[in-house]
Amino acid sequence: MSDLQKLRESILAKAHQEGQAQLEKVKQIHEIEFNEQVEKLTREKELARQHLLDKEAHKLVRLEQQMANQGRQGNLMNRQHLIDTLFEGAVEQMTSWSGDTLQSFLLKILNQFKEQQVTLLFGDKTKDQLTSEQVESLQSMYSNVSVSEEVVANAAGFIIRDARVDYNFLFNQLVDSIRSEMSTQLVQQVFENQN
């Protein structure tokens, strides 16, 4: 082989070697870049997944709070309904008193007005609960009391009227007057007993 041929082969071998080295270097760079891209995409996917999980967890917490609030609201509504029912029942019970019970209650009230001239007005739901004998008995016991023919429409109970003031003893008003102070006590008693 000639020297020229050897030189040529040597140059070709060297060029081939350098090309292979550069190819390996480029392959390594591409492999590093590829791995970095894979890691970056994996991180991004993980971040997106974590963000989605956080978002869903936040939704779940909000839903739990909303359900707890609705539960509390439902409890409050149930309690309020129970209180309303109790007080409505008290008014109904008073409205259905016997004539004797009504007369007894009326006597206790009229004792407070012995010293003044008053007029007694019955509610239209109460006027027929007392017999005429019971009304006459009241008037003989309390000569200062006159019974009005006028009635309070759609009402149970009575009003005692003097020259200046109407004293309201209508049953719904009496019950309402103690409702605010009694409601809290009733709620505590009823719901503490349930626990």
Secondary structure, DSSP 4 states (H G I P E B T S, - for coil): --HHHHHHHHHHHHHHHHHHHHHHHHHHHHHHHHHHHHHHHHHHHHHHHHHHHHHHHHHHHHHHHHHHHHHHHHHHHHHHHHHHHHHHHHHHHHHT--HHHHHHHHHHHHGGGTTS-EEEEEETTTTTTS-HHHHHHHHHH-TTEEEEEEEETT--EEEEE-SS-EEEEEHHHHHHHHHHHHHHHHHHHHHHHH-
